[in-house]
């Protein structure tokens, strides 16, 4: 089991750019940040998925809210790597 929280693991792969976007430096799928989920993550997020888009995970973590597959989280900066 990881000694780091899900949020800490997420934030360690982020760098703030000159536009104040939090850009993802980890894995990418279709141009978007992708975050691998451990078994513990999947249990806490109540999902069977092995990964999640970074911007969706960041939204869920910061808003303490579970998104549905139909929920759209938009980037106002239009930067796919921004989470």
VEXGU-404269 format. One record per residue: x negated, y negated, z of N, C-alpha, C in turn; residue in three letters. Coordinates in steps of 0.2 Angstrom, whole numbers, padded with zeros to 4 digits, always signed. Layout:
N
XYZXYZXYZala;...
***
This chain:
83
-0004+0006+0000+0000+0000+0000-0004-0006+0000unk;-0002-0011-0004-0006-0017-0004-0006-0022+0002unk;-0011-0025+0004-0011-0029+0009-0009-0036+0007unk;-0008-0037+0001-0006-0044-0002+0001-0044-0003unk;+0005-0049-0002+0012-0049-0004+0013-0050-0011unk;+0019-0049-0014+0020-0049-0021+0019-0056-0023unk;+0021-0061-0019+0019-0068-0021+0012-0070-0022unk;+0008-0067-0017+0001-0068-0017-0002-0065-0023unk;+0000-0059-0025-0003-0056-0031-0001-0059-0037unk;+0005-0062-0037+0007-0066-0043+0003-0072-0044unk;+0002-0076-0038-0001-0082-0038-0009-0082-0040unk;-0012-0076-0038-0019-0075-0039-0021-0075-0047unk;-0016-0074-0051-0017-0074-0058-0014-0080-0062unk;-0014-0086-0058-0011-0092-0061-0017-0098-0060unk;-0017-0102-0065-0021-0108-0065-0017-0114-0067unk;-0017-0119-0063-0014-0125-0065-0017-0129-0071unk;-0014-0130-0076-0017-0134-0082-0016-0142-0081unk;-0019-0145-0086-0019-0153-0086-0012-0155-0086unk;-0007-0151-0089+0000-0154-0089+0004-0152-0083unk;+0001-0149-0078+0004-0146-0071+0007-0140-0072unk;+0007-0137-0078+0010-0130-0079+0006-0125-0075unk;+0009-0120-0072+0006-0114-0069+0005-0109-0074unk;-0001-0109-0078-0002-0104-0083-0005-0097-0081unk;-0002-0092-0083-0004-0085-0082-0010-0083-0085unk;-0015-0080-0081-0021-0078-0084-0021-0070-0084unk;-0016-0067-0082-0016-0059-0082-0013-0057-0089unk;-0010-0051-0089-0008-0047-0095-0002-0051-0098unk;-0001-0050-0105+0004-0054-0109+0007-0049-0113unk;+0014-0050-0114+0018-0046-0118+0022-0051-0122unk;+0022-0050-0129+0026-0054-0133+0024-0062-0132unk;+0018-0063-0130+0016-0070-0128+0018-0073-0121unk;+0022-0069-0117+0024-0071-0111+0020-0067-0105unk;+0019-0070-0100+0016-0067-0094+0019-0061-0092unk;+0016-0055-0091+0019-0049-0089+0015-0047-0083unk;+0019-0044-0078+0017-0043-0071+0018-0035-0070unk;+0013-0031-0068+0015-0024-0067+0017-0023-0060unk;+0022-0019-0059+0025-0018-0052+0023-0012-0049unk;+0021-0012-0043+0019-0006-0039+0026-0003-0037unk;+0025+0003-0035+0031+0007-0032+0035+0003-0026unk;+0031+0000-0022+0033-0005-0017+0037-0011-0020unk;+0034-0014-0025+0037-0019-0028+0044-0017-0031unk;+0044-0012-0034+0050-0009-0037+0056-0008-0032unk;+0054-0005-0026+0058-0004-0021+0061-0011-0018unk;+0057-0016-0017+0059-0022-0014+0063-0026-0019unk;+0061-0026-0026+0065-0029-0031+0071-0025-0033unk;+0072-0019-0031+0078-0015-0033+0078-0014-0040unk;+0072-0012-0043+0072-0011-0050+0068-0004-0052unk;+0069-0002-0058+0066+0004-0060+0060+0002-0065unk;+0060-0004-0067+0055-0006-0072+0048-0006-0069unk;+0044-0005-0074+0036-0004-0072+0033-0011-0072unk;+0036-0016-0076+0034-0023-0076+0039-0028-0077unk;+0038-0034-0076+0043-0039-0076+0039-0046-0079unk;+0043-0050-0083+0040-0056-0085+0038-0060-0080unk;+0032-0064-0080+0030-0068-0074+0034-0073-0072unk;+0037-0077-0077+0041-0083-0076+0048-0080-0072unk;+0050-0074-0074+0056-0072-0071+0055-0070-0064unk;+0049-0067-0063+0047-0065-0056+0046-0071-0052unk;+0042-0076-0054+0041-0082-0050+0048-0085-0048unk;+0053-0085-0053+0059-0088-0051+0062-0084-0046unk;+0062-0078-0046+0065-0074-0041+0062-0075-0034unk;+0055-0075-0034+0052-0076-0028+0053-0083-0025unk;+0053-0088-0029+0054-0095-0026+0061-0096-0024unk;+0066-0093-0027+0073-0094-0026+0076-0089-0022unk;+0072-0084-0020+0075-0078-0016+0082-0076-0019unk;+0081-0075-0026+0087-0073-0030+0086-0068-0035unk;+0090-0063-0036+0089-0057-0041+0092-0059-0047unk;+0088-0060-0053+0091-0061-0059+0094-0055-0062unk;+0099-0056-0067+0102-0050-0071+0098-0051-0077unk;+0099-0045-0081+0096-0045-0088+0099-0051-0092unk;+0105-0053-0091+0108-0058-0095+0106-0065-0093unk;+0103-0066-0087+0100-0073-0085+0094-0075-0089unk;+0095-0081-0092+0089-0084-0096+0086-0089-0091unk;+0079-0089-0091+0075-0093-0087+0071-0097-0093unk;+0072-0103-0093+0069-0107-0099+0063-0111-0096unk;+0058-0112-0101+0052-0116-0099+0053-0123-0102unk;+0054-0128-0097+0055-0135-0100+0049-0137-0103unk;+0043-0134-0102+0037-0136-0105+0036-0133-0112unk;+0040-0128-0113+0039-0124-0119+0032-0120-0120unk;+0029-0118-0114+0023-0115-0114+0025-0108-0111unk;+0024-0103-0116+0026-0096-0114+0022-0093-0108unk;+0016-0096-0107+0011-0093-0102+0013-0096-0095unk;+0017-0102-0095+0019-0105-0089+0024-0101-0085unk;+0022-0100-0079+0027-0096-0074+0030-0101-0069unk;
***
